[in-house]
């Protein structure tokens, strides 16, 4: 399984709106594509530098499928996020491979 992890730094004054938007807009549209699954939104602990930090994780069975999602859906959702929040949200993404420990 391949994990797509995006870490976001969010200004404190919009963190509630950001969570709501992720919960009701971003994640449902990401999952509706049928290319990604198992969404998780996590708050990073110990980060207080003028905002809150969150990580959104999505999974796909192959890197190719995740790359197709990123080009087709992820890019559009990122553009929507930029229009909505401007510079109050900044993020970076990583692709990670899940290694089975058993």
Order of alpha helices (4+ residues) and beta strands (2+ residues): beta-alpha-alpha-beta-beta-alpha-alpha-beta
